[in-house]
Structures are given as structure tokens and as C-alpha cells.
């Protein structure tokens, strides 16, 4: 999920901000950075939120 989300978000952000000039290289770099941030967050954040919800007794 993190793979496709970072892929789509970086594609849209780069195309809006840069246009088509040197698009593939800028997009690949942007995607790599986005994926490196999205993957750990998609693993760690749900576990943290489950702990918070269980302490608050929300299910």
C-alpha cells in the first residue's frame, strides 16, 4: 500500500510542480524519498494508533 500511495502522490506532485521537463528522473527521486518515508510510517503508525485506541478503550 505504501508503495502505490507514494508512487501516485509523487507522480502528481512532480507533474504539477515541474511539468514534463526532466520529468522521469525528478519523479523517480521524488518517489524514492516518498517511499522511504511512507513505508516505515505505514508499519509503525497503525501499531501506535492501536495502542492509543486500546488505552482509550475505543474499538
Helices and strands as residue ranges (DSSP letters): H 2-17, H 23-55
